[in-house]
């Protein structure tokens, strides 16, 4: 019985175990873990910027903390994603 995921983006469902040699999945798992950490860090950064704005910090201060201009900070974080 083969189980496939509706949104499989890994390409693993296309592999045929009978013709594909087994490989160590350590690096594959490491990539997935790193990707997940990046996504978590992006969410945390957005939350930190939102909290700073709610506390009254200016885009100048936020930009300085990020090492970018106030305009770049606003463009990246000021416009809420839909």
C-alpha positions as CSV (number, residue, x, y, z in Angstrom):
1,X,0.0,0.0,0.0
2,X,1.5,3.4,-1.0
3,X,0.7,6.5,0.9
4,X,1.2,9.8,-0.8
5,X,0.8,13.3,0.5
6,X,-1.5,15.7,-1.3
7,X,1.1,18.5,-1.3
8,X,4.3,16.4,-1.7
9,X,7.0,18.8,-2.7
10,X,9.9,16.6,-1.8
11,X,9.8,14.4,-4.9
12,X,10.1,11.3,-2.7
13,X,6.9,9.9,-4.0
14,X,8.4,9.6,-7.4
15,X,11.3,7.4,-6.2
16,X,11.0,3.7,-6.9
17,X,12.5,1.7,-4.0
18,X,13.3,-1.2,-6.3
19,X,15.6,0.9,-8.5
20,X,16.8,3.6,-6.2
21,X,19.7,2.8,-3.9
22,X,19.2,3.4,-0.2
23,X,20.9,6.5,1.1
24,X,21.5,8.0,4.5
25,X,18.9,10.7,5.1
26,X,20.9,12.6,7.6
27,X,21.6,15.6,5.3
28,X,18.0,15.6,4.1
29,X,16.7,15.7,7.7
30,X,19.2,18.4,8.5
31,X,18.0,20.6,5.6
32,X,14.4,20.2,6.7
33,X,15.3,21.1,10.3
34,X,17.3,24.2,9.2
35,X,14.4,25.3,7.0
36,X,12.0,24.9,9.9
37,X,14.3,27.0,12.2
38,X,14.5,29.7,9.5
39,X,10.7,29.9,9.4
40,X,10.5,30.0,13.2
41,X,13.1,32.8,13.3
42,X,11.2,34.8,10.7
43,X,8.1,34.5,12.7
44,X,9.9,35.5,15.9
45,X,11.5,38.5,14.2
46,X,8.1,39.7,12.9
47,X,6.7,39.3,16.4
48,X,9.6,41.3,17.9
49,X,9.1,44.1,15.4
50,X,5.3,44.1,16.0
51,X,6.0,44.3,19.8
52,X,8.5,47.1,19.3
53,X,5.9,49.1,17.2
54,X,3.2,48.4,19.8
55,X,5.5,49.8,22.5
56,X,6.0,53.0,20.5
57,X,9.4,52.3,18.9
58,X,10.0,54.2,15.7
59,X,11.0,52.7,12.3
60,X,14.3,54.5,12.8
61,X,15.0,52.5,16.0
62,X,13.8,49.2,14.5
63,X,15.9,49.8,11.4
64,X,18.9,50.5,13.5
65,X,18.4,47.3,15.4
66,X,18.2,45.4,12.1
67,X,21.1,47.2,10.5
68,X,18.9,48.6,7.8
69,X,17.3,52.0,7.0
70,X,13.9,52.9,8.5
71,X,12.4,52.8,5.0
72,X,13.7,49.3,4.5
73,X,12.4,48.2,7.9
74,X,9.0,49.6,7.1
75,X,8.9,48.0,3.7
76,X,9.8,44.6,5.1
77,X,7.8,44.6,8.3
78,X,5.4,47.5,8.3
79,X,3.0,46.2,5.6
80,X,1.1,43.3,7.1
81,X,1.0,40.2,5.0
82,X,-2.5,39.1,3.8
